[in-house]
């Protein structure tokens, strides 16, 4: 997860599905939240 959060790794669709399942949400909810953060200029936790 750390590499994804730091932008060092781009997750595959199967990995996105696994992450969403672990969080108890759908992949579309996960992607929507990610898109919202990107559009608002939010940086992932730990970003400089």
Secondary structure, DSSP 4 states (H G I P E B T S, - for coil): -HHHHTTS-PPPHHHHHHHHHHHTS-HHHHHHHHHHHHHHT---TT--
